[in-house]
Amino acid sequence: MSKKEMKITGFGGQGIILTGLLIGRAATLYEDKHAVLIQSFGPEARGGACGAQVTVSDEPILYPYVKEPEILVTLSQEAYSTYIGQLRPGGTLIYEENLVTPRDLPEGVKSYCVPSTQIAEDLGRKIVQNIVALGFFTAVTKIVDPESMKNAIKTAVPKGTIDLNLKAFDKGYSYFKNGS
Amino acid sequence: MKADKEGVLTGNHFLDGDHACCEGAIAAGCRFVAGYPITPSTEVVERIASRFPLVGGIFIQMEDEIASSIAICGGSWAGKKSMTVTSGPGLSLMMEHIGYAAMTETPCVFVDVQRGGPSTGLPTMPAQADIMQARWGSHGDYEIIALAPNSCQEAFDLTVHAFNLSEKYRVPVLFMLDECVGHMTEKVVIPEADEIEIEPRKMTNKKPGEYLLYETDDSMVPEMVHAGEGYNFHITGLTHDERGYPNLTVDTQAKLVRRLCDKINKNADDIIMYEDFHLDDADTVVIAFGITSRIAQHAVNMARDEGKKVGFIRLQVIWPFPEQIIRELAGGNVKKFVVPELNLGQLVLEVERVVAGQAEVVSVPHAGGTVHNPEDIYEKL
């Protein structure tokens, strides 16, 4: 696998940074890859624009920032508007189906959507919508193995919520696999 | 000696540089931290506050940085390896006590996660503009040691080393992260405790009555005692004699201040730490540190791919400065030194001083807020 540069974006409180952290943990702790996570957020704790820049590579990563992501995940309309212009030509867009309307989508972009909030609500806890999206992301991008991602989830989420989070991950993963 | 198992979080982690620095401090044996949390260094003390109760450490959130920086001096003389953590304006407030720690030969570590300045500047964005302040910020003649990690792994490894150097030379050590290294997250491998070398504090074997607080041998580093161990001793920032009492004379001043500088400068070979690449055939050499060294390495790789004879020196210890290698290169085949840094040209002055006109020195400045584009460095090669 060559170097993959991605941005995970949304608003504060959606678990954006945790999602980026899980990708990095899966790649570095459960696979023999290198990863760098850069997090950026506004002064607001909740509701402000929020983004995680993640680079995953087989080689050591020198330049840490992601300026033009190959993969863009947007879980809010504001994040979509802010970041869609950065997506590389021919890149991959993953977005929340009910929260984002992909207006003026650049030509050649491969786009995939998942109703992660709805799926999380069906599981009884809206809070795991980022993990649903992470499952979907894992199936679409194949950057890390789903088992690595599940190991990362098991060691990162609060005890007592592991089963719920793994279920959320599987729902998101199979939503793509079953041909969304 | 080896690290105390209790403090070492052995294993593979995905940590940001601030958290890795915290773990390095605990692994090094740090058990007293006083600080006034400030972005982008807050994560260091946040983790300290949650980890210290598990390892018997004391963290105090102080009223400000002036208090924090003097509290760690007290903590050190009370017997604990001590550290404070700050950034930007906080570092400016600590200047007096960096001088006090140097003058009283108090082992302690000042962590500075550099952000854009001057003043409150850019709290959440990187810079490397405190490099000269680290060395010259307090008044008078003295020497400190300063280190700069360029990865989260090094934020762990070099924090341990910072404590070791502060103990070995009884000097304040400045640990200069930048916001980028502090806030980025990477894999960090924390080794087993018995694989981590720890410099023990240089305590005296002499009995009370025989012992003089600042008596030294050839090492130029005096032996230490702690409060409450039966020794009467007096510590002052005033010019003092071997007993530790004020002695405001020309001779005592010369002897003391020269020794404070000599113990670092004459041991520079032991302290200096850098990595070098492709120096053998280089006609151009890039010198960089911290996050900028990763961008510079990218640029050097680009140039090498095109067959350009570019070498690279990455400083891990910034002060004392590795004069000898640069002087040798300048006297040899190197025609040009290129110095990228996240400031408007600080370390380049030191390179110019050492090169002394024997080669061209090119500054690649950046006002901070992000890192260089690799192309901006590559263009100068």
Interface residues (C-beta under 8 A of the other chain):
Chain A: L21 G24 R25 T28 L29 H34 A35 V36 L37 I38 Q39 S40 L62 Y63 P64 Y65
Chain B: N12 H13 F14 D16 T124 C180 H183 M184 T185 E186 K187 I291 R294 I295 Q297 H298 N301 T370 V371 P374
